[in-house]
Amino acid sequence: MDGKYMQQFKKGSLEMVLLCLIARGETYGYEIITALNAHGAAVWGYAKEGTIYPILYRLQDAGLIRSLSLIHISEPTRLDVIS
């Protein structure tokens, strides 16, 4: 397959894979990246934040997923729960 078409295939299929992972239950972006790297690196290459988060934002803007931000007072950490 031509490199250009393979890149488009990967991009489109990655959105579907993300939706399938999220459909299993609430998760975090880091968990999604870890799962992709553990099980899909051979197909999509290693997932990086700069690839995954823009797709998650597009899916959220399209109304396909929702995100809830949790901020812990004791620790300055923000967790985004994706479902």
PDB file of N, CA, C and O in Angstrom:
ATOM      1  N   MET A   1       0.837  -1.170   0.000  1.00  0.00           N
ATOM      2  CA  MET A   1       0.000   0.000   0.000  1.00  0.00           C
ATOM      3  C   MET A   1       0.886   1.240   0.000  1.00  0.00           C
ATOM      4  O   MET A   1       1.913   1.278   0.678  1.00  0.00           O
ATOM      5  N   ASP A   2       0.494   2.223  -0.742  1.00  0.00           N
ATOM      6  CA  ASP A   2       1.235   3.478  -0.818  1.00  0.00           C
ATOM      7  C   ASP A   2       1.309   4.137   0.558  1.00  0.00           C
ATOM      8  O   ASP A   2       0.355   4.065   1.333  1.00  0.00           O
ATOM      9  N   GLY A   3       2.438   4.780   0.865  1.00  0.00           N
ATOM     10  CA  GLY A   3       2.648   5.388   2.179  1.00  0.00           C
ATOM     11  C   GLY A   3       1.577   6.392   2.554  1.00  0.00           C
ATOM     12  O   GLY A   3       1.168   6.463   3.713  1.00  0.00           O
ATOM     13  N   LYS A   4       1.115   7.173   1.577  1.00  0.00           N
ATOM     14  CA  LYS A   4       0.082   8.182   1.830  1.00  0.00           C
ATOM     15  C   LYS A   4      -1.236   7.529   2.258  1.00  0.00           C
ATOM     16  O   LYS A   4      -1.899   7.985   3.189  1.00  0.00           O
ATOM     17  N   TYR A   5      -1.593   6.460   1.564  1.00  0.00           N
ATOM     18  CA  TYR A   5      -2.840   5.769   1.895  1.00  0.00           C
ATOM     19  C   TYR A   5      -2.736   5.031   3.226  1.00  0.00           C
ATOM     20  O   TYR A   5      -3.706   4.962   3.981  1.00  0.00           O
ATOM     21  N   MET A   6      -1.572   4.487   3.505  1.00  0.00           N
ATOM     22  CA  MET A   6      -1.357   3.798   4.773  1.00  0.00           C
ATOM     23  C   MET A   6      -1.480   4.776   5.932  1.00  0.00           C
ATOM     24  O   MET A   6      -2.051   4.442   6.970  1.00  0.00           O
ATOM     25  N   GLN A   7      -0.951   5.972   5.764  1.00  0.00           N
ATOM     26  CA  GLN A   7      -1.047   6.995   6.807  1.00  0.00           C
ATOM     27  C   GLN A   7      -2.504   7.366   7.058  1.00  0.00           C
ATOM     28  O   GLN A   7      -2.912   7.506   8.211  1.00  0.00           O
ATOM     29  N   GLN A   8      -3.296   7.528   5.997  1.00  0.00           N
ATOM     30  CA  GLN A   8      -4.710   7.856   6.157  1.00  0.00           C
ATOM     31  C   GLN A   8      -5.475   6.708   6.807  1.00  0.00           C
ATOM     32  O   GLN A   8      -6.373   6.934   7.619  1.00  0.00           O
ATOM     33  N   PHE A   9      -5.116   5.473   6.447  1.00  0.00           N
ATOM     34  CA  PHE A   9      -5.745   4.305   7.064  1.00  0.00           C
ATOM     35  C   PHE A   9      -5.470   4.284   8.564  1.00  0.00           C
ATOM     36  O   PHE A   9      -6.376   4.072   9.371  1.00  0.00           O
ATOM     37  N   LYS A  10      -4.213   4.507   8.922  1.00  0.00           N
ATOM     38  CA  LYS A  10      -3.847   4.495  10.338  1.00  0.00           C
ATOM     39  C   LYS A  10      -4.592   5.569  11.100  1.00  0.00           C
ATOM     40  O   LYS A  10      -5.077   5.323  12.204  1.00  0.00           O
ATOM     41  N   LYS A  11      -4.692   6.762  10.525  1.00  0.00           N
ATOM     42  CA  LYS A  11      -5.371   7.863  11.204  1.00  0.00           C
ATOM     43  C   LYS A  11      -6.843   7.537  11.437  1.00  0.00           C
ATOM     44  O   LYS A  11      -7.356   7.727  12.540  1.00  0.00           O
ATOM     45  N   GLY A  12      -7.517   7.052  10.413  1.00  0.00           N
ATOM     46  CA  GLY A  12      -8.939   6.724  10.539  1.00  0.00           C
ATOM     47  C   GLY A  12      -9.185   5.552  11.458  1.00  0.00           C
ATOM     48  O   GLY A  12     -10.128   5.564  12.249  1.00  0.00           O
ATOM     49  N   SER A  13      -8.349   4.546  11.361  1.00  0.00           N
ATOM     50  CA  SER A  13      -8.562   3.371  12.205  1.00  0.00           C
ATOM     51  C   SER A  13      -8.210   3.672  13.659  1.00  0.00           C
ATOM     52  O   SER A  13      -8.791   3.075  14.565  1.00  0.00           O
ATOM     53  N   LEU A  14      -7.283   4.572  13.896  1.00  0.00           N
ATOM     54  CA  LEU A  14      -6.913   4.918  15.264  1.00  0.00           C
ATOM     55  C   LEU A  14      -8.086   5.566  15.992  1.00  0.00           C
ATOM     56  O   LEU A  14      -8.284   5.322  17.183  1.00  0.00           O
ATOM     57  N   GLU A  15      -8.860   6.384  15.296  1.00  0.00           N
ATOM     58  CA  GLU A  15     -10.054   6.971  15.913  1.00  0.00           C
ATOM     59  C   GLU A  15     -11.021   5.883  16.357  1.00  0.00           C
ATOM     60  O   GLU A  15     -11.579   5.954  17.452  1.00  0.00           O
ATOM     61  N   MET A  16     -11.221   4.879  15.514  1.00  0.00           N
ATOM     62  CA  MET A  16     -12.127   3.782  15.861  1.00  0.00           C
ATOM     63  C   MET A  16     -11.593   2.967  17.033  1.00  0.00           C
ATOM     64  O   MET A  16     -12.357   2.547  17.902  1.00  0.00           O
ATOM     65  N   VAL A  17     -10.294   2.746  17.055  1.00  0.00           N
ATOM     66  CA  VAL A  17      -9.685   1.999  18.158  1.00  0.00           C
ATOM     67  C   VAL A  17      -9.850   2.774  19.463  1.00  0.00           C
ATOM     68  O   VAL A  17     -10.165   2.187  20.497  1.00  0.00           O
ATOM     69  N   LEU A  18      -9.641   4.081  19.419  1.00  0.00           N
ATOM     70  CA  LEU A  18      -9.828   4.897  20.625  1.00  0.00           C
ATOM     71  C   LEU A  18     -11.267   4.806  21.119  1.00  0.00           C
ATOM     72  O   LEU A  18     -11.498   4.667  22.320  1.00  0.00           O
ATOM     73  N   LEU A  19     -12.226   4.882  20.218  1.00  0.00           N
ATOM     74  CA  LEU A  19     -13.628   4.767  20.616  1.00  0.00           C
ATOM     75  C   LEU A  19     -13.913   3.398  21.238  1.00  0.00           C
ATOM     76  O   LEU A  19     -14.668   3.304  22.206  1.00  0.00           O
ATOM     77  N   CYS A  20     -13.324   2.354  20.696  1.00  0.00           N
ATOM     78  CA  CYS A  20     -13.513   1.010  21.265  1.00  0.00           C
ATOM     79  C   CYS A  20     -12.912   0.899  22.660  1.00  0.00           C
ATOM     80  O   CYS A  20     -13.518   0.311  23.556  1.00  0.00           O
ATOM     81  N   LEU A  21     -11.726   1.460  22.845  1.00  0.00           N
ATOM     82  CA  LEU A  21     -11.099   1.427  24.176  1.00  0.00           C
ATOM     83  C   LEU A  21     -11.930   2.205  25.186  1.00  0.00           C
ATOM     84  O   LEU A  21     -12.103   1.766  26.323  1.00  0.00           O
ATOM     85  N   ILE A  22     -12.441   3.350  24.776  1.00  0.00           N
ATOM     86  CA  ILE A  22     -13.236   4.189  25.683  1.00  0.00           C
ATOM     87  C   ILE A  22     -14.582   3.538  25.977  1.00  0.00           C
ATOM     88  O   ILE A  22     -15.117   3.693  27.075  1.00  0.00           O
ATOM     89  N   ALA A  23     -15.133   2.813  25.008  1.00  0.00           N
ATOM     90  CA  ALA A  23     -16.429   2.153  25.210  1.00  0.00           C
ATOM     91  C   ALA A  23     -16.365   1.087  26.294  1.00  0.00           C
ATOM     92  O   ALA A  23     -17.399   0.713  26.848  1.00  0.00           O
ATOM     93  N   ARG A  24     -15.178   0.592  26.606  1.00  0.00           N
ATOM     94  CA  ARG A  24     -15.030  -0.419  27.662  1.00  0.00           C
ATOM     95  C   ARG A  24     -15.308   0.152  29.043  1.00  0.00           C
ATOM     96  O   ARG A  24     -15.666  -0.588  29.959  1.00  0.00           O
ATOM     97  N   GLY A  25     -15.146   1.454  29.201  1.00  0.00           N
ATOM     98  CA  GLY A  25     -15.387   2.089  30.492  1.00  0.00           C
ATOM     99  C   GLY A  25     -14.547   3.335  30.650  1.00  0.00           C
ATOM    100  O   GLY A  25     -13.689   3.631  29.819  1.00  0.00           O
ATOM    101  N   GLU A  26     -14.799   4.062  31.719  1.00  0.00           N
ATOM    102  CA  GLU A  26     -14.055   5.285  31.960  1.00  0.00           C
ATOM    103  C   GLU A  26     -12.563   5.005  32.007  1.00  0.00           C
ATOM    104  O   GLU A  26     -12.132   3.979  32.533  1.00  0.00           O
ATOM    105  N   THR A  27     -11.788   5.906  31.464  1.00  0.00           N
ATOM    106  CA  THR A  27     -10.355   5.717  31.376  1.00  0.00           C
ATOM    107  C   THR A  27      -9.664   7.073  31.370  1.00  0.00           C
ATOM    108  O   THR A  27     -10.321   8.114  31.372  1.00  0.00           O
ATOM    109  N   TYR A  28      -8.388   7.054  31.364  1.00  0.00           N
ATOM    110  CA  TYR A  28      -7.569   8.261  31.310  1.00  0.00           C
ATOM    111  C   TYR A  28      -6.725   8.218  30.050  1.00  0.00           C
ATOM    112  O   TYR A  28      -6.449   7.146  29.512  1.00  0.00           O
ATOM    113  N   GLY A  29      -6.320   9.386  29.584  1.00  0.00           N
ATOM    114  CA  GLY A  29      -5.492   9.451  28.389  1.00  0.00           C
ATOM    115  C   GLY A  29      -4.237   8.613  28.503  1.00  0.00           C
ATOM    116  O   GLY A  29      -3.848   7.942  27.547  1.00  0.00           O
ATOM    117  N   TYR A  30      -3.596   8.642  29.669  1.00  0.00           N
ATOM    118  CA  TYR A  30      -2.372   7.871  29.876  1.00  0.00           C
ATOM    119  C   TYR A  30      -2.639   6.372  29.740  1.00  0.00           C
ATOM    120  O   TYR A  30      -1.827   5.643  29.170  1.00  0.00           O
ATOM    121  N   GLU A  31      -3.777   5.913  30.265  1.00  0.00           N
ATOM    122  CA  GLU A  31      -4.128   4.494  30.148  1.00  0.00           C
ATOM    123  C   GLU A  31      -4.356   4.093  28.695  1.00  0.00           C
ATOM    124  O   GLU A  31      -3.991   2.993  28.280  1.00  0.00           O
ATOM    125  N   ILE A  32      -4.958   4.987  27.934  1.00  0.00           N
ATOM    126  CA  ILE A  32      -5.197   4.715  26.520  1.00  0.00           C
ATOM    127  C   ILE A  32      -3.873   4.583  25.781  1.00  0.00           C
ATOM    128  O   ILE A  32      -3.681   3.651  25.000  1.00  0.00           O
ATOM    129  N   ILE A  33      -2.959   5.520  26.030  1.00  0.00           N
ATOM    130  CA  ILE A  33      -1.653   5.488  25.375  1.00  0.00           C
ATOM    131  C   ILE A  33      -0.893   4.218  25.752  1.00  0.00           C
ATOM    132  O   ILE A  33      -0.268   3.588  24.898  1.00  0.00           O
ATOM    133  N   THR A  34      -0.947   3.845  27.028  1.00  0.00           N
ATOM    134  CA  THR A  34      -0.271   2.629  27.492  1.00  0.00           C
ATOM    135  C   THR A  34      -0.849   1.392  26.811  1.00  0.00           C
ATOM    136  O   THR A  34      -0.099   0.518  26.378  1.00  0.00           O
ATOM    137  N   ALA A  35      -2.171   1.310  26.712  1.00  0.00           N
ATOM    138  CA  ALA A  35      -2.813   0.159  26.066  1.00  0.00           C
ATOM    139  C   ALA A  35      -2.455   0.095  24.588  1.00  0.00           C
ATOM    140  O   ALA A  35      -2.173  -0.984  24.066  1.00  0.00           O
ATOM    141  N   LEU A  36      -2.463   1.234  23.910  1.00  0.00           N
ATOM    142  CA  LEU A  36      -2.107   1.247  22.493  1.00  0.00           C
ATOM    143  C   LEU A  36      -0.669   0.792  22.278  1.00  0.00           C
ATOM    144  O   LEU A  36      -0.380   0.028  21.357  1.00  0.00           O
ATOM    145  N   ASN A  37       0.218   1.265  23.125  1.00  0.00           N
ATOM    146  CA  ASN A  37       1.628   0.885  22.973  1.00  0.00           C
ATOM    147  C   ASN A  37       1.864  -0.579  23.308  1.00  0.00           C
ATOM    148  O   ASN A  37       2.748  -1.214  22.734  1.00  0.00           O
ATOM    149  N   ALA A  38       1.083  -1.115  24.228  1.00  0.00           N
ATOM    150  CA  ALA A  38       1.249  -2.523  24.609  1.00  0.00           C
ATOM    151  C   ALA A  38       0.679  -3.470  23.563  1.00  0.00           C
ATOM    152  O   ALA A  38       1.207  -4.563  23.358  1.00  0.00           O
ATOM    153  N   HIS A  39      -0.406  -3.051  22.895  1.00  0.00           N
ATOM    154  CA  HIS A  39      -1.109  -3.985  22.013  1.00  0.00           C
ATOM    155  C   HIS A  39      -1.150  -3.581  20.548  1.00  0.00           C
ATOM    156  O   HIS A  39      -1.429  -4.422  19.693  1.00  0.00           O
ATOM    157  N   GLY A  40      -0.880  -2.319  20.233  1.00  0.00           N
ATOM    158  CA  GLY A  40      -1.036  -1.898  18.848  1.00  0.00           C
ATOM    159  C   GLY A  40       0.174  -1.252  18.218  1.00  0.00           C
ATOM    160  O   GLY A  40       0.085  -0.741  17.102  1.00  0.00           O
ATOM    161  N   ALA A  41       1.302  -1.261  18.902  1.00  0.00           N
ATOM    162  CA  ALA A  41       2.495  -0.586  18.381  1.00  0.00           C
ATOM    163  C   ALA A  41       2.934  -1.161  17.040  1.00  0.00           C
ATOM    164  O   ALA A  41       3.467  -0.434  16.201  1.00  0.00           O
ATOM    165  N   ALA A  42       2.719  -2.447  16.829  1.00  0.00           N
ATOM    166  CA  ALA A  42       3.138  -3.066  15.574  1.00  0.00           C
ATOM    167  C   ALA A  42       2.323  -2.539  14.389  1.00  0.00           C
ATOM    168  O   ALA A  42       2.813  -2.519  13.260  1.00  0.00           O
ATOM    169  N   VAL A  43       1.089  -2.114  14.641  1.00  0.00           N
ATOM    170  CA  VAL A  43       0.218  -1.631  13.570  1.00  0.00           C
ATOM    171  C   VAL A  43       0.332  -0.119  13.402  1.00  0.00           C
ATOM    172  O   VAL A  43       0.553   0.371  12.295  1.00  0.00           O
ATOM    173  N   TRP A  44       0.181   0.617  14.498  1.00  0.00           N
ATOM    174  CA  TRP A  44       0.129   2.084  14.430  1.00  0.00           C
ATOM    175  C   TRP A  44       1.432   2.766  14.798  1.00  0.00           C
ATOM    176  O   TRP A  44       1.545   3.983  14.651  1.00  0.00           O
ATOM    177  N   GLY A  45       2.404   2.033  15.263  1.00  0.00           N
ATOM    178  CA  GLY A  45       3.606   2.664  15.798  1.00  0.00           C
ATOM    179  C   GLY A  45       3.329   3.050  17.244  1.00  0.00           C
ATOM    180  O   GLY A  45       2.215   2.872  17.738  1.00  0.00           O
ATOM    181  N   TYR A  46       4.321   3.566  17.905  1.00  0.00           N
ATOM    182  CA  TYR A  46       4.139   3.920  19.306  1.00  0.00           C
ATOM    183  C   TYR A  46       3.309   5.188  19.427  1.00  0.00           C
ATOM    184  O   TYR A  46       3.606   6.203  18.797  1.00  0.00           O
ATOM    185  N   ALA A  47       2.264   5.115  20.244  1.00  0.00           N
ATOM    186  CA  ALA A  47       1.368   6.251  20.452  1.00  0.00           C
ATOM    187  C   ALA A  47       2.054   7.292  21.325  1.00  0.00           C
ATOM    188  O   ALA A  47       2.745   6.970  22.291  1.00  0.00           O
ATOM    189  N   LYS A  48       1.843   8.540  20.957  1.00  0.00           N
ATOM    190  CA  LYS A  48       2.398   9.645  21.716  1.00  0.00           C
ATOM    191  C   LYS A  48       1.274  10.605  22.063  1.00  0.00           C
ATOM    192  O   LYS A  48       0.237  10.636  21.401  1.00  0.00           O
ATOM    193  N   GLU A  49       1.495  11.389  23.111  1.00  0.00           N
ATOM    194  CA  GLU A  49       0.482  12.352  23.535  1.00  0.00           C
ATOM    195  C   GLU A  49       0.094  13.292  22.405  1.00  0.00           C
ATOM    196  O   GLU A  49      -1.082  13.622  22.247  1.00  0.00           O
ATOM    197  N   GLY A  50       1.071  13.723  21.619  1.00  0.00           N
ATOM    198  CA  GLY A  50       0.810  14.661  20.533  1.00  0.00           C
ATOM    199  C   GLY A  50      -0.037  14.084  19.418  1.00  0.00           C
ATOM    200  O   GLY A  50      -0.553  14.827  18.583  1.00  0.00           O
ATOM    201  N   THR A  51      -0.187  12.778  19.393  1.00  0.00           N
ATOM    202  CA  THR A  51      -1.046  12.116  18.417  1.00  0.00           C
ATOM    203  C   THR A  51      -2.417  11.821  19.011  1.00  0.00           C
ATOM    204  O   THR A  51      -3.441  12.072  18.375  1.00  0.00           O
ATOM    205  N   ILE A  52      -2.438  11.291  20.221  1.00  0.00           N
ATOM    206  CA  ILE A  52      -3.674  10.801  20.821  1.00  0.00           C
ATOM    207  C   ILE A  52      -4.585  11.932  21.310  1.00  0.00           C
ATOM    208  O   ILE A  52      -5.783  11.922  21.027  1.00  0.00           O
ATOM    209  N   TYR A  53      -4.036  12.898  22.032  1.00  0.00           N
ATOM    210  CA  TYR A  53      -4.886  13.932  22.617  1.00  0.00           C
ATOM    211  C   TYR A  53      -5.616  14.775  21.572  1.00  0.00           C
ATOM    212  O   TYR A  53      -6.789  15.082  21.789  1.00  0.00           O
ATOM    213  N   PRO A  54      -5.005  15.169  20.457  1.00  0.00           N
ATOM    214  CA  PRO A  54      -5.793  15.893  19.447  1.00  0.00           C
ATOM    215  C   PRO A  54      -6.972  15.075  18.917  1.00  0.00           C
ATOM    216  O   PRO A  54      -8.036  15.630  18.639  1.00  0.00           O
ATOM    217  N   ILE A  55      -6.788  13.762  18.776  1.00  0.00           N
ATOM    218  CA  ILE A  55      -7.894  12.910  18.335  1.00  0.00           C
ATOM    219  C   ILE A  55      -8.981  12.881  19.404  1.00  0.00           C
ATOM    220  O   ILE A  55     -10.167  12.970  19.089  1.00  0.00           O
ATOM    221  N   LEU A  56      -8.576  12.758  20.670  1.00  0.00           N
ATOM    222  CA  LEU A  56      -9.569  12.759  21.754  1.00  0.00           C
ATOM    223  C   LEU A  56     -10.339  14.074  21.794  1.00  0.00           C
ATOM    224  O   LEU A  56     -11.549  14.072  22.023  1.00  0.00           O
ATOM    225  N   TYR A  57      -9.660  15.191  21.575  1.00  0.00           N
ATOM    226  CA  TYR A  57     -10.343  16.491  21.558  1.00  0.00           C
ATOM    227  C   TYR A  57     -11.330  16.572  20.388  1.00  0.00           C
ATOM    228  O   TYR A  57     -12.427  17.107  20.545  1.00  0.00           O
ATOM    229  N   ARG A  58     -10.950  16.045  19.218  1.00  0.00           N
ATOM    230  CA  ARG A  58     -11.866  16.036  18.074  1.00  0.00           C
ATOM    231  C   ARG A  58     -13.092  15.181  18.362  1.00  0.00           C
ATOM    232  O   ARG A  58     -14.214  15.571  18.040  1.00  0.00           O
ATOM    233  N   LEU A  59     -12.878  14.004  18.973  1.00  0.00           N
ATOM    234  CA  LEU A  59     -13.998  13.131  19.311  1.00  0.00           C
ATOM    235  C   LEU A  59     -14.916  13.788  20.330  1.00  0.00           C
ATOM    236  O   LEU A  59     -16.134  13.620  20.275  1.00  0.00           O
ATOM    237  N   GLN A  60     -14.331  14.539  21.263  1.00  0.00           N
ATOM    238  CA  GLN A  60     -15.135  15.249  22.254  1.00  0.00           C
ATOM    239  C   GLN A  60     -15.928  16.379  21.598  1.00  0.00           C
ATOM    240  O   GLN A  60     -17.109  16.561  21.897  1.00  0.00           O
ATOM    241  N   ASP A  61     -15.295  17.131  20.717  1.00  0.00           N
ATOM    242  CA  ASP A  61     -15.987  18.213  20.005  1.00  0.00           C
ATOM    243  C   ASP A  61     -17.135  17.675  19.153  1.00  0.00           C
ATOM    244  O   ASP A  61     -18.144  18.354  18.961  1.00  0.00           O
ATOM    245  N   ALA A  62     -16.977  16.462  18.646  1.00  0.00           N
ATOM    246  CA  ALA A  62     -18.025  15.837  17.829  1.00  0.00           C
ATOM    247  C   ALA A  62     -19.136  15.239  18.694  1.00  0.00           C
ATOM    248  O   ALA A  62     -20.140  14.765  18.163  1.00  0.00           O
ATOM    249  N   GLY A  63     -18.968  15.254  20.014  1.00  0.00           N
ATOM    250  CA  GLY A  63     -19.975  14.710  20.918  1.00  0.00           C
ATOM    251  C   GLY A  63     -19.924  13.200  21.057  1.00  0.00           C
ATOM    252  O   GLY A  63     -20.862  12.600  21.581  1.00  0.00           O
ATOM    253  N   LEU A  64     -18.848  12.574  20.600  1.00  0.00           N
ATOM    254  CA  LEU A  64     -18.742  11.118  20.663  1.00  0.00           C
ATOM    255  C   LEU A  64     -18.202  10.619  21.997  1.00  0.00           C
ATOM    256  O   LEU A  64     -18.460   9.477  22.379  1.00  0.00           O
ATOM    257  N   ILE A  65     -17.466  11.449  22.699  1.00  0.00           N
ATOM    258  CA  ILE A  65     -16.971  11.115  24.034  1.00  0.00           C
ATOM    259  C   ILE A  65     -17.142  12.344  24.913  1.00  0.00           C
ATOM    260  O   ILE A  65     -17.381  13.449  24.424  1.00  0.00           O
ATOM    261  N   ARG A  66     -17.014  12.132  26.218  1.00  0.00           N
ATOM    262  CA  ARG A  66     -17.058  13.266  27.137  1.00  0.00           C
ATOM    263  C   ARG A  66     -15.894  13.151  28.106  1.00  0.00           C
ATOM    264  O   ARG A  66     -15.358  12.070  28.351  1.00  0.00           O
ATOM    265  N   SER A  67     -15.527  14.289  28.642  1.00  0.00           N
ATOM    266  CA  SER A  67     -14.382  14.334  29.536  1.00  0.00           C
ATOM    267  C   SER A  67     -14.772  15.061  30.813  1.00  0.00           C
ATOM    268  O   SER A  67     -15.512  16.045  30.781  1.00  0.00           O
ATOM    269  N   LEU A  68     -14.277  14.575  31.917  1.00  0.00           N
ATOM    270  CA  LEU A  68     -14.517  15.184  33.219  1.00  0.00           C
ATOM    271  C   LEU A  68     -13.162  15.448  33.848  1.00  0.00           C
ATOM    272  O   LEU A  68     -12.365  14.525  34.018  1.00  0.00           O
ATOM    273  N   SER A  69     -12.894  16.691  34.192  1.00  0.00           N
ATOM    274  CA  SER A  69     -11.614  17.033  34.816  1.00  0.00           C
ATOM    275  C   SER A  69     -11.747  16.983  36.325  1.00  0.00           C
ATOM    276  O   SER A  69     -12.661  17.569  36.905  1.00  0.00           O
ATOM    277  N   LEU A  70     -10.831  16.283  36.943  1.00  0.00           N
ATOM    278  CA  LEU A  70     -10.787  16.182  38.392  1.00  0.00           C
ATOM    279  C   LEU A  70      -9.489  16.820  38.869  1.00  0.00           C
ATOM    280  O   LEU A  70      -8.408  16.468  38.397  1.00  0.00           O
ATOM    281  N   ILE A  71      -9.596  17.739  39.786  1.00  0.00           N
ATOM    282  CA  ILE A  71      -8.407  18.378  40.335  1.00  0.00           C
ATOM    283  C   ILE A  71      -8.336  18.030  41.809  1.00  0.00           C
ATOM    284  O   ILE A  71      -9.257  18.313  42.575  1.00  0.00           O
ATOM    285  N   HIS A  72      -7.235  17.414  42.195  1.00  0.00           N
ATOM    286  CA  HIS A  72      -7.030  17.031  43.586  1.00  0.00           C
ATOM    287  C   HIS A  72      -6.418  18.208  44.338  1.00  0.00           C
ATOM    288  O   HIS A  72      -5.419  18.782  43.903  1.00  0.00           O
ATOM    289  N   ILE A  73      -7.020  18.561  45.465  1.00  0.00           N
ATOM    290  CA  ILE A  73      -6.519  19.686  46.255  1.00  0.00           C
ATOM    291  C   ILE A  73      -5.185  19.341  46.900  1.00  0.00           C
ATOM    292  O   ILE A  73      -4.292  20.186  46.961  1.00  0.00           O
ATOM    293  N   SER A  74      -5.038  18.109  47.381  1.00  0.00           N
ATOM    294  CA  SER A  74      -3.813  17.732  48.074  1.00  0.00           C
ATOM    295  C   SER A  74      -2.626  17.617  47.118  1.00  0.00           C
ATOM    296  O   SER A  74      -1.480  17.812  47.524  1.00  0.00           O
ATOM    297  N   GLU A  75      -2.890  17.306  45.872  1.00  0.00           N
ATOM    298  CA  GLU A  75      -1.820  17.192  44.877  1.00  0.00           C
ATOM    299  C   GLU A  75      -2.200  18.051  43.680  1.00  0.00           C
ATOM    300  O   GLU A  75      -3.337  17.977  43.214  1.00  0.00           O
ATOM    301  N   PRO A  76      -1.291  18.855  43.176  1.00  0.00           N
ATOM    302  CA  PRO A  76      -1.620  19.684  42.018  1.00  0.00           C
ATOM    303  C   PRO A  76      -1.636  18.871  40.734  1.00  0.00           C
ATOM    304  O   PRO A  76      -0.844  19.114  39.824  1.00  0.00           O
ATOM    305  N   THR A  77      -2.546  17.900  40.667  1.00  0.00           N
ATOM    306  CA  THR A  77      -2.633  17.005  39.533  1.00  0.00           C
ATOM    307  C   THR A  77      -4.019  17.105  38.943  1.00  0.00           C
ATOM    308  O   THR A  77      -5.015  17.133  39.667  1.00  0.00           O
ATOM    309  N   ARG A  78      -4.080  17.157  37.636  1.00  0.00           N
ATOM    310  CA  ARG A  78      -5.370  17.185  36.935  1.00  0.00           C
ATOM    311  C   ARG A  78      -5.536  15.854  36.223  1.00  0.00           C
ATOM    312  O   ARG A  78      -4.665  15.433  35.462  1.00  0.00           O
ATOM    313  N   LEU A  79      -6.646  15.202  36.470  1.00  0.00           N
ATOM    314  CA  LEU A  79      -6.956  13.928  35.807  1.00  0.00           C
ATOM    315  C   LEU A  79      -8.179  14.130  34.934  1.00  0.00           C
ATOM    316  O   LEU A  79      -9.199  14.635  35.405  1.00  0.00           O
ATOM    317  N   ASP A  80      -8.094  13.750  33.691  1.00  0.00           N
ATOM    318  CA  ASP A  80      -9.237  13.819  32.793  1.00  0.00           C
ATOM    319  C   ASP A  80      -9.806  12.413  32.631  1.00  0.00           C
ATOM    320  O   ASP A  80      -9.150  11.520  32.094  1.00  0.00           O
ATOM    321  N   VAL A  81     -11.030  12.235  33.103  1.00  0.00           N
ATOM    322  CA  VAL A  81     -11.708  10.951  32.968  1.00  0.00           C
ATOM    323  C   VAL A  81     -12.451  11.004  31.645  1.00  0.00           C
ATOM    324  O   VAL A  81     -13.242  11.914  31.399  1.00  0.00           O
ATOM    325  N   ILE A  82     -12.193  10.036  30.809  1.00  0.00           N
ATOM    326  CA  ILE A  82     -12.805  10.001  29.481  1.00  0.00           C
ATOM    327  C   ILE A  82     -13.782   8.856  29.431  1.00  0.00           C
ATOM    328  O   ILE A  82     -13.459   7.730  29.808  1.00  0.00           O
ATOM    329  N   SER A  83     -14.985   9.150  28.962  1.00  0.00           N
ATOM    330  CA  SER A  83     -15.992   8.092  28.824  1.00  0.00           C
ATOM    331  C   SER A  83     -16.855   8.361  27.618  1.00  0.00           C
ATOM    332  O   SER A  83     -17.765   7.586  27.325  1.00  0.00           O
TER     333      SER A  83
END
